[in-house]
Every structure is written in C-alpha cells, then in structure tokens.
Amino acid sequence: MRTVSDDRVFVDTNILFYANDPSSIFGEQALARINELTSLNNEMIISSQVIREYAAATLRNAVYHKLDLKGSTDAVLRNIARFQRDFVVLFDDPQILQNWATLLPLRTT
C-alpha cells in the first residue's frame, strides 16, 4: 500500500490478493492493515487495473491449486462488488491504453 496523501491510501494488487486468500500466510496481516487504515478514516483507493490483476492472480492461484474454478470465480465476482463498494475505484481512460501501446515499441529501441 502506498500513502497518496495524509488521508488517502492506494491499495495494490498484492494486498488485495493476500487479504482475500484464507490460505495465505500474509492474509491476516494484509487484512489487519486494511482495517486499521480504514478505521483511521483514510480514503482507500484502488484502480480498475488492480481489480483486473486481483482477479487474474486469484483465478491463476485457483487453477494452480486445483480449486473449484466456478466457486473461485463466484468469490472473485463477490469480492469485486465489495471492492467497488468499499474503495474509491480509479477507472482507466481509453486513452491510457492507447498511450501505453504507443510507448511499448520504444522499449525495444
């Protein structure tokens, strides 16, 4: 997590993943930190990219551990709805992808 200002905190993918994975050794700590920051009236912020990364990581983890994919997908969808309710979500602008696609070839020169 990264503090954006004195009362705004950006929550990254790993924190969301661990806080929502009951088998993770980091889960309790991640959830406690989110709860602590929320209780201090911080504005908790995520991006739509973080939501997509969370879903991909969670479902990849389900496949790796041979978990029920339908159940895991249902849980991801419930969590996404909760994230949208409990966090401020910054949504991508279509121009963001276009800018990225323009910059990507520059990495190979």
N, C-alpha and C positions, 0 to 999 in steps of 0.2 A: 504494500500500500504506500501511496505517496501523498503527502500533505500538499494540497494545492494552495491553500491559504490557511489562516488560523482556524477556520471553521469548515473547511471543505477538504474531503479526503477522496482521492481516486483509488478505487479498489481494482487490483489487477486480476488476471485470469487465475493465477495460481492460488490466490487467497480464496476466491470463489470455489475453485475446484476442491481444495482441501477442506474448506468449511462445510462442504456438502458431501464429502466422502466419508462415511462412517468407519471405513477400514483404514483410513489414513492416520499415520502417527502424528501428523501435523493438524488434523481436523479440529481437535479440541482447542488448540492454541489459536488457530485461524478464526474459529467461531467466537472465541472469547474476545479477541481483538476487535472484530467487527462489532460485537455487542457493546464493548467498552466505548469505542469511538461514537457509536450511535447514542449511547446513554449520555454522552457529553454534548449532545445536540449538534454534532457535526453533520454537515450535509454530505451524504455518502454518494459518490459518483462512479458510474461505470460507463463504458461505451458499448455501442452495438457490436463492435469488433470483439470486445471482451466476452459478450454473451455468445457470439459465434464460436470463439475459441473454447469457452467453457463447455459448450455442447459437444464440440468435436473431441475434446480431451476426455470428457466423461464417457462418451459412446465408444471411443477407442479403448478406454480402460475396460469397459464392459465386454467388448469383444475379446480383448487380451485375456481377461479372467474368466471367459466363457460364461458370463452372466446372462440372464434373460434380457434379450435386446428390446423386446416390446416393453417390459417393465422399466428398463433403464430409460428408454425414450419417453415413456409417460412421466417418469420422475424428472427428466430434463425439462419437459414442457411445463410441468408444475413449478419447477424452480425458476424458469424464465418468467413466468407470470408473477411469481413472488418478487423477483429482481425488479421487474418493471413497476411493481407497487412500492417496494421499499427503498429503491435507489433512484437517483436522478440519472436518466439514461441519455447520453450524448449520441445522437444518431449521425451516421455518415451522410455526407452530401454526395450526390452523384459525381460531382467534380473531383472529389477526393480520389476515387478510383482512377479517373482519367489522368490526374496529376501523377499518381503512382506509376501508371502504365507508361507515361512519358519519361519518367525518371529511371525506370528499371533498366532500359538498354544502356544508360550511362554507366552502370556498374560494370559493364563488360569492356569498357574502353580504357 
